[in-house]
Amino acid sequence: MQSRDLASMIHEQVEKYADRKNALYYKDGNEWKGISWREFGERIDNAAKGLLELGINENELLAIYSGNRPEWVISDYAIMSIRCATVTIYATSVSEQAEYIVNDARVRVIFVDGQFQYDNVMKFYDRSETLEYVIVFDRSTEIQKSEKIMYLDDLYEIGKKSGKDELLKQRLQSITPDDIASIIYTSGTTGDPKGAMLAHESFFVEIDSLEPAFPMTADDIELVFLPLSHVYQKAGSHWIHSKGATQYFCHDADKIVEYFQEIRPTYMIGVPRLYEKMYAAVWANIEKSSSLKKKIFKWGIETGKKYQYAVYRREPIPFSLKIKHAIANKLVLQKIRDLLGGRLNFFSAGGAPLAKEIEEFFFAANIFIAQGYGLTETCPMGTYNCPNNFRFGTVGKPIPGNHIKIAPDGEILIKGKNVMKGYWNKPEATAEVMTEDGYFKTGDIGEYDEDGFLKITDRKKDIIVMATGKNVAPQKIESRMGQDYYVEQVVVIGDKQKYITALVVPSFPALEEYAREKGIKYESHEDLVKKPEIIQFYRERIDANSYDLADFEKIKKFTLLPKPLTIERNEITPTLKVKRRVIAEAYKDVINQMYAS
């Protein structure tokens, strides 16, 4: 039986797979290089003993401020192995954001990725009341090396020379499932971020739930795409390690399609925006084809859906459907699978609603998108769809050991061992989000269908209440528009207004290609989005994508923005959710102009 703490779990896995294969892969130039399970374990232990030599006490909070790379998980397990907790900071966070978390969590040791993160930490290092040690992953980073500022390789060397093997063993053995494993700060779509305290046991609620529901083995390969600083990817990573599977680290999100072809993963965690873009790109390519190819493609998708639903329902498959499916697979479906490396079994999706038509599109090609639901505070999984029990268009059913109910106002309430122990150092904020009987108030609105599948309708705070009294769920409209090949981002607006408007960021590579085809000359993106023919082009696409929306939900006016919304400007979260209040303030002049007449 596997231990109920993450540090002991990884040590057990290292022992089990020590002589078998590589655990982790990273890109070095154009080459993928591997780290064996044995080396993985040695690096964890050396880093852990190095931290003990630095005098780190039990239950301290140590931070990781880095992008995805093997050193992230090595440091995370080293921290937990000495009975301490990891505080995560997004690699894209600016200096002020990192400083806030370091100060709030009273961090003494911070692991950083490269030059960007190191420079940001050094901006506040001297004035920090608690920060002592800065440990840098990337050896090419220029640092002011000292006894307290070093590379991770230096910490390994300290650990190798250490005589604290027995102390490390004692720390490991003293960890309890109830100990805090991580403090993960909410992305803060409203107000300052708050640190959710997550116990080892909280992560095992997800691991236990996934174990019987998903066919994951030591032979599987994960492409690590979402930030490990986010609880969604972090929890998923622990599950992968608990199965002895292999991870490839995507350090450059812009190369995701290239990595699919090189790695040929069997599994990946993603967000709806990623799948929307994949879906839009495929359909945009088909739209340029001949009418015969379009017909064949659409027939292939429909045939794939019929076949896969018959398999799922365990219905007898007619010989004629088997023949049609074999043809559809050769002409259409296998080509979709090949785009994603050809071996992908399932995606995991969360963070925002995903349209049913996108789920069914991939399902037709025998790629299952397991859409689930949860929050940082629920570590994160509350519900899931799984291969043998799903309904597209929903976020599935509550996971085992989790109880979910709907409050009278429609808010989703969650109770279980996966729910956080509270917000770090914020008892009043904790009390605000918990009911008297121990349920966490999610802030999301939802409903169960007749078979017990949960459907999220919107964020409680995001719902637009129009001047007419109509309620509009912006995410539904944004998801619809996001499926368009020519749309990169969209933010729906209309609170206390008579009609709905939107800020639209074009997909500029697609739009530039369109402009070339139509002979539209422009000098810059700012110039391009103001062209009357481009505005009319988007008007037509928005209207076409709105055909079945209620009239009051339709976008009456919109503004094309010349540059994307970014994490760096605090306009979106690292999982690509829009920060509506920030955007409303930053673009208030543009928004007011859409309502001026």
Residue pairs with C-beta under 8 A, 6 or more apart in sequence:
2 9
2 12
2 242
3 9
3 12
4 177
4 200
4 201
4 204
5 80
5 175
5 176
5 177
5 179
5 181
5 200
6 77
6 80
6 181
6 200
6 203
6 238
7 77
7 80
7 81
7 83
7 172
7 175
7 200
8 172
8 175
9 238
9 241
9 242
10 41
10 44
10 77
10 241
11 41
11 44
11 81
11 172
13 37
13 241
13 242
13 244
14 37
14 38
14 40
14 41
14 44
15 41
16 244
17 23
17 37
17 218
17 244
18 36
18 37
18 38
18 41
19 38
20 37
20 218
20 244
21 36
21 37
21 246
22 34
22 35
22 36
22 37
22 246
23 34
23 35
23 36
23 37
23 40
23 241
23 246
23 247
24 34
24 35
24 40
24 70
24 73
24 246
24 247
24 249
25 32
25 33
25 34
25 35
25 70
25 246
25 247
25 248
25 249
25 263
26 32
26 33
26 35
26 69
26 70
26 248
26 249
26 251
27 33
27 249
27 251
27 252
32 248
32 262
32 263
35 43
35 70
37 244
40 70
40 74
43 74
43 78
43 156
44 74
44 77
44 78
44 81
45 78
45 81
45 159
45 168
46 155
46 156
46 157
46 159
46 160
47 74
47 75
47 78
47 152
47 155
47 156
47 159
48 77
48 78
48 79
48 81
48 82
48 159
48 168
48 171
49 158
49 159
49 160
49 162
49 164
49 165
49 168
50 78
50 155
50 156
50 157
50 158
50 159
50 162
51 62
51 78
51 79
51 82
51 84
51 109
51 155
51 159
52 82
52 162
52 164
52 167
52 168
52 171
53 158
53 159
53 162
53 164
54 109
54 133
54 158
56 62
56 82
56 84
56 108
56 109
58 82
58 83
58 84
58 171
58 174
59 83
59 84
59 85
59 179
59 180
60 84
60 85
60 108
60 109
61 84
61 85
61 86
61 87
61 105
61 106
61 107
61 183
62 79
62 84
62 85
62 86
62 87
62 107
62 108
62 109
62 110
62 111
63 86
63 87
63 88
63 89
63 101
63 102
63 105
63 107
63 109
63 110
63 111
64 72
64 75
64 76
64 79
64 86
64 87
64 88
64 89
64 110
64 111
64 228
64 229
65 89
65 90
65 91
65 93
65 98
65 110
65 111
65 112
65 113
65 117
65 120
65 121
66 72
66 91
66 111
66 112
66 113
66 117
66 137
66 228
66 229
67 91
67 113
67 227
67 251
68 224
68 225
68 227
68 228
68 233
68 249
68 250
68 251
69 113
69 137
69 249
69 251
70 249
71 111
71 137
71 152
72 111
72 137
72 228
72 249
73 228
73 237
73 241
73 247
75 86
75 111
75 135
75 137
75 152
76 86
76 182
76 228
76 234
79 85
79 86
80 86
80 175
80 181
80 200
81 168
81 171
81 172
82 168
82 171
83 171
83 172
83 174
83 175
83 179
85 179
85 180
85 181
85 182
85 183
85 197
86 181
86 182
86 183
87 101
87 105
87 107
87 182
87 183
87 184
87 185
87 195
88 182
88 183
88 184
88 185
88 228
88 229
88 230
88 234
89 97
89 98
89 101
89 102
89 110
89 185
89 229
90 97
90 227
90 229
90 230
90 567
90 574
91 113
91 116
91 117
91 227
91 229
92 567
92 568
92 574
93 101
93 120
94 120
94 568
95 119
95 120
95 121
95 123
95 124
97 193
98 117
98 120
98 121
98 124
99 123
99 124
99 128
100 192
100 193
101 107
101 185
101 193
101 195
102 110
102 121
102 124
102 128
102 130
102 131
103 128
103 129
103 130
104 195
104 424
104 425
105 183
105 195
105 424
106 129
106 130
107 130
107 131
108 130
108 131
108 132
108 133
109 132
109 133
109 135
110 121
110 131
110 133
110 134
110 135
111 135
111 136
111 137
111 152
112 118
112 121
112 134
112 135
112 136
112 137
113 136
113 137
113 138
114 136
114 137
114 138
114 140
114 141
115 138
115 140
115 141
115 142
118 134
118 136
118 141
118 143
121 131
121 134
122 134
122 144
124 131
125 131
125 134
132 148
133 148
133 149
133 150
134 143
134 148
134 149
134 150
135 150
135 151
135 152
135 154
135 155
136 143
136 149
136 150
136 151
136 152
137 151
137 152
139 151
139 153
141 151
143 149
143 150
143 151
145 151
175 200
176 200
177 199
177 200
177 201
177 204
178 199
178 200
178 201
179 199
179 200
180 197
180 198
180 199
180 421
181 198
181 199
181 200
181 202
181 203
182 198
182 231
182 234
183 195
183 196
183 197
183 198
183 424
184 195
184 196
184 198
184 229
184 230
184 231
184 234
184 376
185 193
185 194
185 195
185 196
185 376
186 193
186 194
186 195
186 196
186 376
186 377
187 193
187 230
187 376
187 573
187 574
187 575
187 577
188 194
188 573
188 579
189 573
189 577
189 578
189 579
189 580
189 581
190 461
190 581
194 423
194 424
194 426
194 429
195 423
195 424
195 425
195 426
196 231
196 376
196 377
196 379
196 420
196 423
196 424
197 420
197 421
197 422
197 423
197 424
198 231
198 379
198 420
198 421
199 417
199 421
201 417
202 379
202 417
202 418
202 419
202 420
203 235
203 238
203 379
205 379
205 381
205 399
205 401
205 402
205 416
205 417
205 418
206 235
206 238
206 239
206 379
206 380
206 381
206 399
206 418
207 238
207 239
207 242
208 400
208 401
209 381
209 384
209 399
209 400
209 401
209 402
210 216
210 239
210 384
213 384
213 386
213 387
213 388
213 389
214 346
214 370
214 386
214 387
215 345
215 387
216 239
216 240
216 243
216 245
216 267
217 243
217 244
217 245
218 243
218 244
218 245
219 245
220 240
220 243
220 245
220 246
220 266
220 267
220 345
221 245
221 246
221 247
221 248
221 263
221 264
221 265
221 266
221 267
221 343
222 236
222 237
222 240
222 245
222 246
222 247
222 248
222 265
222 266
222 267
222 268
222 269
223 248
223 250
223 256
223 259
223 260
223 263
223 265
223 267
223 268
224 233
224 237
224 247
224 248
224 249
224 250
224 269
225 233
225 250
225 253
225 256
225 268
225 269
225 270
225 274
226 232
226 233
226 269
226 270
226 271
226 574
226 575
227 233
227 574
227 575
228 234
228 237
229 574
230 376
230 574
230 575
231 376
231 379
231 380
232 269
232 350
232 351
232 374
232 380
232 575
233 269
235 379
235 380
235 381
236 269
236 348
237 247
240 247
240 267
241 247
245 267
248 259
248 263
248 265
250 256
250 259
256 274
257 339
260 339
260 340
260 341
260 344
261 341
263 341
264 341
264 342
264 343
265 341
265 343
265 344
266 343
266 344
266 345
267 344
267 345
267 346
267 347
267 348
268 344
268 347
268 348
269 347
269 348
269 350
270 347
270 348
270 349
271 349
271 350
271 351
271 352
271 575
271 576
272 349
272 351
272 352
272 353
272 354
272 355
272 358
272 479
272 482
273 352
273 482
273 576
275 347
275 349
275 354
275 358
275 362
275 369
276 354
276 355
276 358
276 479
276 482
276 483
278 339
278 340
279 358
279 361
279 362
279 483
280 482
280 483
280 484
280 485
280 487
280 507
281 485
282 336
282 339
282 361
283 485
284 485
284 486
284 510
286 293
286 294
286 297
287 294
287 485
289 297
296 331
296 332
297 332
299 328
299 332
300 328
300 331
300 332
300 333
300 364
301 332
301 333
301 361
301 364
302 364
303 321
303 324
303 325
303 327
303 328
303 364
304 325
304 328
304 329
304 332
304 333
304 363
304 364
304 365
304 366
305 360
305 363
305 364
306 321
306 325
307 317
307 321
307 322
307 324
307 325
307 328
308 363
308 364
308 366
310 316
310 317
310 321
311 317
312 388
312 390
332 365
333 364
333 365
333 366
334 342
334 365
336 362
336 364
336 365
336 367
337 344
337 365
337 366
337 367
340 367
344 367
345 367
345 368
346 367
346 368
346 369
346 370
346 387
347 362
347 367
347 368
347 369
347 370
348 369
348 370
348 372
349 369
349 370
349 371
349 372
350 371
350 372
350 373
350 374
350 380
350 395
351 575
351 576
351 577
352 475
352 479
352 575
352 576
352 577
353 456
353 475
353 476
353 479
354 369
354 371
354 479
355 393
355 479
355 480
355 483
356 392
356 393
357 483
358 369
358 483
359 369
359 371
359 392
359 393
360 392
362 368
362 369
363 369
363 392
368 387
368 390
370 384
370 385
370 386
370 387
370 390
370 396
371 384
371 385
371 392
371 394
371 395
371 396
372 381
372 382
372 383
372 384
372 385
372 395
372 396
373 381
373 382
373 383
373 384
373 395
373 396
373 444
373 454
373 456
374 380
374 381
374 382
374 383
374 414
374 418
375 382
375 440
375 442
376 420
377 419
377 420
377 433
377 440
377 442
378 402
378 414
378 416
378 418
378 419
378 420
378 440
378 442
379 418
379 419
379 420
381 399
381 402
381 418
382 398
382 399
382 402
382 404
382 412
382 414
382 416
382 418
382 442
383 395
383 396
383 397
383 398
383 399
383 402
383 404
383 454
384 395
384 396
384 397
384 399
385 391
385 392
385 394
385 395
385 396
385 397
385 453
386 396
389 396
389 397
390 396
391 449
391 451
391 453
393 455
394 449
394 453
394 454
394 455
395 446
395 453
395 454
395 455
395 456
396 453
396 454
397 452
397 453
397 454
398 404
398 454
399 418
401 416
401 417
401 418
402 414
402 415
402 416
402 418
403 414
403 415
403 416
403 439
404 412
404 413
404 414
404 415
404 454
405 412
405 413
405 439
406 412
406 413
406 446
406 447
406 448
407 413
407 441
409 460
410 445
410 446
410 447
410 457
410 460
411 441
411 442
411 443
411 444
411 445
411 460
412 442
412 444
412 445
412 446
412 454
412 456
413 435
413 439
413 440
413 441
413 442
414 439
414 440
414 442
415 437
415 438
415 439
415 440
419 440
420 440
422 430
423 429
423 430
433 440
433 441
434 440
434 441
435 441
443 459
443 460
443 461
444 456
444 458
444 459
444 460
445 456
445 457
445 458
445 459
445 460
445 463
446 454
446 455
446 456
446 457
447 454
447 455
447 457
448 454
448 455
449 455
457 473
457 476
458 473
458 474
458 475
458 476
459 475
462 473
462 474
462 475
462 580
463 471
463 472
463 473
463 474
464 471
464 472
464 473
464 474
464 492
464 493
464 494
464 495
464 500
465 471
465 495
465 496
466 472
466 494
466 495
466 496
466 497
466 498
466 499
466 500
466 552
467 496
467 497
467 498
468 498
468 552
470 552
472 492
472 494
472 500
472 552
472 553
474 491
474 492
474 493
474 494
474 580
476 553
477 490
477 492
477 500
477 502
477 546
477 549
477 553
477 555
478 490
478 491
478 492
478 578
480 545
480 546
480 549
481 487
481 490
481 502
481 504
481 542
481 545
481 555
482 489
482 490
483 545
484 541
484 545
485 507
485 510
486 506
486 507
486 510
486 511
486 514
486 537
486 538
486 541
487 504
487 505
487 506
487 507
487 541
488 505
488 506
488 507
488 508
488 564
489 504
489 505
489 564
489 565
489 572
489 578
490 502
490 503
490 504
490 505
491 502
491 503
491 565
491 578
491 580
491 583
492 500
492 501
492 502
492 555
493 500
493 501
493 502
493 503
493 584
493 591
493 594
494 500
494 501
497 595
499 552
499 556
499 557
500 552
500 553
500 554
500 555
500 556
501 555
501 556
501 557
501 558
501 559
501 591
501 594
501 595
502 542
502 555
502 557
502 558
502 559
503 558
503 559
503 561
503 583
503 587
503 590
503 591
504 538
504 542
504 558
504 559
504 560
504 561
505 560
505 561
505 563
505 564
505 565
506 529
506 538
506 560
508 525
511 528
511 534
512 528
514 520
514 537
515 521
515 522
515 528
515 534
518 533
520 528
520 531
520 533
520 534
522 528
522 531
524 562
525 562
525 563
526 562
528 534
528 562
529 535
529 560
529 561
529 562
530 560
534 560
535 560
538 558
538 560
539 558
542 555
542 558
543 554
546 553
546 554
546 555
557 594
558 594
559 590
559 593
559 594
561 587
561 590
565 571
565 572
565 578
565 583
566 572
567 573
567 574
569 586
570 579
570 582
571 578
571 579
571 582
571 583
571 586
572 578
572 579
573 579
584 591
